[in-house]
Amino acid sequence: MGGNGFANGSPPLGCSNAQCDHPGYGALDCQNEATVSGALTLTADTTIYTALGCTLDGAIGGPYQLTVTAASGCRCFVQISGASTYSGGTVLSTSNPPGVTGAGGQNFAYANGASSLGSGPVTVLPNTSGWILGGLGTVGDVTSAGAVEGGDPTGTLSVGNLSLAGGSFETQINSASDYSAVDASGAVTIVPATSLVVTLDYTPALGTSFTIIHNTSGSPVTGNFAGLPQGAVFQQGGTYLAVTYHGGTGHDIVLTTVAPPTPTPSSTPTPAATPTPTPSAPPSPSPSGSASPVIAIGPVPSATATPLTNTSTAGAQGSGGAGVWPVALVIGFVLVVVGAVLALWRDRVLGKLRAWFGRTG
């Protein structure tokens, strides 16, 4: 095709559809599920434009880059199966050909040959491109800010280095032995903005494991999926899956079904202890001078009489009991004197009575 990047004439050899070329696009226009079965040689950086779908069965050679793009709003596929040798790399993009506007839909690029995307690197542009890289073949180093899902739709895609720089990594799980995965022979790097998307079409038993990225490089995985650090558990439908980045021989990314996590009860704050008030001892009443009994001899002194007080500082017991002890001493002394007087009087009276009764007798 003159000027369109192919050296095989127009239309390409083996084209099964009359729409295999569109002169206005300056590229291979492979629409309506057309199949190109002949070998192609890139003579310049070249774009494949598709609507609905395109299959390239022949080998592609040349030192240039191949860009794959799709019609606006198309849910398309491009399947490349030949043993290709082109070395300029592959780009999955929504850069529309001239005269076509709008963004592409969700599209699938399947690399199903031993080297179907050549020997160069594969770049998947951000998710707005709508491309998902999958297949059962072998490709070079992959850098993706779009989506990567091994298989067609299940099975394994083999890559060199795998750099997930955003977008998503997706896996379709139909059974314990039928799911999509990627084998990486080089370093595996995951930017934490990359989402893990799991489609689970059956209910696996507890402890079932799925190796979604088999890392044979011998180097540990760098990074993790968004929100899923090492050992994280997430729910997919009614199934809980734990993710490890150290599975297999220590470098694989493995999902394992686990029991639902036990919710951690929220702690109830302990109320502050109410301090127990310490009872204070009741105050001791100060002794009062009026508390001591007073024995009156003779007339009771009037209430206005001045009480006796202790003027001695040496015997003072405090202001409340200063007059108690002198009063008690005086009373005791008076009682002793009175007792002695009465005893003397009694003896004299009794002596006189005996003398009188003696004279009369």
C-alpha positions, 0 to 999 in steps of 0.5 A: 500500500503506497504511503501507508506503512505496508510494503505488500501492496493494496489491499494486503495479501490475503485480505478477506474483506473489501474494507481492508484499506481506507485511503483517507486514513493512511493506515490499515483499515481492518473493519467488520471482523476482517481477517488479514492472513498474509505476512506484512512488513512495516516500512514506517510507524504504522496504525491499524484502525478497526471497527468491530474487529480485526484478525491478523494471522500473518507475521509482521516484520520491520523495524517500526512501531505498530499503533492499534486504535479503534472506532469511536464508541466501538467495543472492538477487538484486534487479534494478532496471532502471527510470529512477528518480528517487528521491533519498534514496539506496540501502542494500544491507543485511542488516537483516531485516524484523520477524519474520525473523532471521539473516544474509543469504547472498551476494546480487547487486544489479544496477543495469541502467538509466540511473538505476535507483538514483535520483540519491542515493548508494549504500551497500553495508554490510560484507561480512556483508551478503552484497551485491555491487553490479553491473550495466550501468547508471548510479548515483550516488556509491558507498561500499562496505564490502561488495563491488562488481563491475561488470557482469551478470556482465561489462560496465561499471557507471558510478558517480560518486565511488567510495569502497571503504572495505573489503570487496572489489572484484571482477572477472570476466575471461572474455577480453581484451574480456569482463570486469567493470569500473567507470567512475568519473566522480568521485574514486576512493578505496581504503582499503588494507583493501579486497581485490581479487578476480579470477576468471580464466576463461581464460589470457591472453597475456603483455602483455594488459591489463584496465582494471578501474576507468576513472577519468575524473575527471582526479584520481589514484587515492587508496590501493591494494588490500590488499597490492598497492601500485603495480607489485605482481605477484600470481598468479591460478592459473597467471597473473601479473598486475601492478597499476598505479594510473596506467594509461590516461591516468594515473588508471586501475587496470589489470591486465596479465599478466606473466612469472613474477618471477625469484626473488631468490637469498638472499645467502650470508654471506661467511665472515670471513677467517682472519688469516694468522699472521706468522712471527716471526724465530727468536731470534739466539743470543747468542755464547758465549766457548766458540764460538771455537777455542783453540790451546793452547801447551804443556799444555792447561789444565784445565777448571777454569782461569779463562778470560781476560776483557776487563776493558776497558769500551770494547771490550766486545761484550756479556756473551756475547763479553767474553772472546773478543777478549783470548784471540785477541790473546794467542794471536797475540802468542805465535805471533809470539814463537814464530815469531821464536824459531824463526827465530833458532834455525834461523839459528844451527843452520844457521850452526854446521852450515855451519861444521862441514862446512867444517872437515871438508871 
